[in-house]
Amino acid sequence: MFDELREVVKEFLKRLCSSRLFALAVIFTIMYAGLISKLFNLQIIQGNDYQESYMQRTEKTVTTPGTRGNIYDRNGKLLAYNELSYSVTLQDLGDYPKPADRNAMIYRLVSILERRGEKVEGKLEIAMDENGQMYFTTSSNAAKKRFLLNFYGISAEKLDDASGRYRSDITAREAFELKKSSGRDGYNLNEMKDENGNPLELSDQTALDMINIIYTMKLTEFQKYETTTVATNVSQETMTEINENAADLKGVSVEESYIRVYNDSLYFAPIIGYTGKVQEDQVDSLNEQWREEENQKGNSKTNEDEKYDLNDVVGRIGIEKSMELDLQGEKGYTKMYVDNMGRPREIIEQQDARAGNDVYLTIDRDLQIATYKLMEQQLAGIITKFLVNEDVDPASVKDGSKKPIPVKNAYYQLINNNVLSLEAMSAPDASAVEKQIYSTYTSSRDRILTDIKNELLSSHASAMNDLPEDMKSYMNYIYSFLASEDTGIVKRDKIDTGSQEYLAWKEGTISLRDYIYSGIAGSWVDTTKLDSSSKYSNADDIYNQLVDYIISSLEDDGSFTKRMFRYLINDNVITGSQLCLALFDQGVLEPDPAAQAALAGGDSVYTFNFIKKKISNLELTPAQLALDPCTAGCVVTDVRTGEVLALVSYPSYDNNKMSGSVDANYFAKLQNDMSNPLYNNATQAIKAPGSTFKPITAVAALEEGVISLSDTIECTGVYELANPPISCWIAPGRHGVEDIVAGIQNSCNVVFAELGHRLSLTEDGTYSPEKGLAAIRKYASMFGLDHTSGIELPETEPHLTTEDPERSAMGQGTNSYSNVQLSRYIAAVANRGTVFELSLLDKLTDSDGNLIEDYTPKVSSQIDAKTSTWDAVQSGIRRVITDGSAKKTFADCPVEVAGKTGTAQEDRSRANHAFFVSFAPYSNPEIAVTVNIPYGYAGTNAAALGKQVYEYYYGYTSFEQIMGSGASSVSGESSGD
């Protein structure tokens, strides 16, 4: 039995071994055994080692920003702080590898944000105005170039290369269309389809928002795990909708963040500035500054150590920028293991972020606000004083202290400075008055453009001087338009300035038509800019195409539209009463049925009184109208310490709309505002100081021994030794015999011209202008006027005079200084020789209030002048107030003020500049007040503002009184300076 079984098995094995399947079975068995052995080794024996090795290769550190420090005034009143908010962020986790899927997700996100009224943020420097016009938001040509390099993704040498692919003259609309397209530089937005597969029509705003997000993500795509902030400070409703659609918005999150908030923003924006996303070219310099500061503290840092990256929010201007390293908090971090999709798996190490330090300013909040309001009231008072209901050319009045302001200029400024919106007038829901204005404008525009075309095409076109005023203005505009950088048709650099045609154009004896024809022949008209059907077109064909191009361009040219309004208002085609009624319709003024009914009557006298009253009540501000004067600056300094107590610039802006992510439309509005609110009139506006400089000349003359306290000079009304002769302001009168104190009191031009002349005489009596100029520059430098004031803000460099010692001694020549620089100088006069490096910083504390640094302004230099010199100069300055040009202004002032007014004329077609430098109390100086009012008519107007500041500072006027007041009363008298 066993033998039989053995035979069966043997036979089976024999057949099995001879079978091909057996060989395969053996092979597969060996393979599976090897595989199982390998898997056992990988997962069981060496599993931990391999897992650890894998996780080490995907270790990631995620940083969290530290809270920015607060900013306070000198009394601890909060000026800048952080408020908890929520931001929408987007992280590329690889869920959308195809551009079409990515675009669909971003479209869903943008649709939610737009529906909820949120603003998409990013680093794309292109925005769209309310009229649908695209524009670059870069602040300078250099900034635009940096943006275009990133936009194209190229190095600098490739910009404007021979291929023409990377143009620097690309328009914002062209750049937008490029990224919207399906080309190699585009994002394929024009290929998007809806849920049914039909082409998706994107609005320009939606497409722009999508491009902004994609562009910003691509800037940091090398940082796979970093998030891109898409929107900040979003509403609860937005958060809810995004979370509800999370499945279709992979990579989108709502995270806690902070927004920077500014109290009293209008008054402090020029000082504090604002924050924003760090620019790419700032990162390296900020990190370098941080490393230097840390190394100075003994905290060793190498080039590999970095504090800043492209996602950081930093100070862009003002104290926010100058104190950036102190205000910026310390980042926290979390070290973690992430998978290959960037998802966190295990936290290794964690450190909390730390808040930045708090900065206390030397500024007094209430003094700053009160001064700003007083400044606005004074400007309104000047405007209402000189506003007239007449058609008069201000240039025809030679006296710069008496230039009238025709009321039609005020009406025109409602359009010219965008107080009224033409777009609103063209809207379907516009009021009857708005529609009437717009209809009049459009019909007039068509007529004007027809007249322009006829004039340009006429074979007997009139010479410029023979044209009516309005047509001549239009022709000048056309030429400027053709020669502008954006248009580039007229190449100014190729014009033969010695040609008869050019000289005739300068003299106005040739028509624009004939001049352009000469440009076509002379090849300084670039015909490639025209859409010519044939490159062999003759001059007539080219010119006719150019005229068509001009007319087409002018139809939608906003600047030309405003120029047309200038003459429509001048000719009463559009009336002041219509424009004032539109102020009510557009919400600029609160409804007033009685006034609206009266305006509807069209009475010009009533309309004049109406707008004058609105200016006086500050319902229409000097900043809105942007008439002369509409700007001013004032600095209040502690003469004992060099601390700045108030630094005020009018007009200003709301830095809350500029912080974090700039409101592009608001920024564009500020840039187009003719009152220039982004310009700091206390630190950046430099002008000839006029008579406010005379005390420096007096110190120089006394210290150099060219005059003694007992010497006298006779003022005859004209100083004959200068070429041309210098008239005293009192001419044809005369001051007679004066000593130096009387010369300061009377601000006598003859006295100071003579002192400038004496400073120019060598020991042997030879006249040397260089010697006089050297002496004037020497003493101006001693008072700190050879360098910026020291404050922690951007400041225009001062300019010491380089010509004409006699006029320079009077504050003319090429002397040019800012308000804050004059403040340091007069403070040194008040304290008898201590020249400070002025400062806005009081102290620095940590977030718990512990003192880190107590700032003290540095002493720049000490002027070693005789006591008798200081006595004489201070006495003369005091007598300006008690017996000189400012006597009437300060007659009822309870504060013992010493001051010097100054008036300077820069443009004979406009009013004089007004200045005032001063200190008080005279017997024991504490503070200095300096005022500059560009085109402010007379120094006494600046002095009147200074007086009001003193009365508030010393408690004779309350904060509430100032805040509730309207325009100041202005005497209109010419100051004797």
Disulfide bonds with the S-S distance in Angstrom:
none
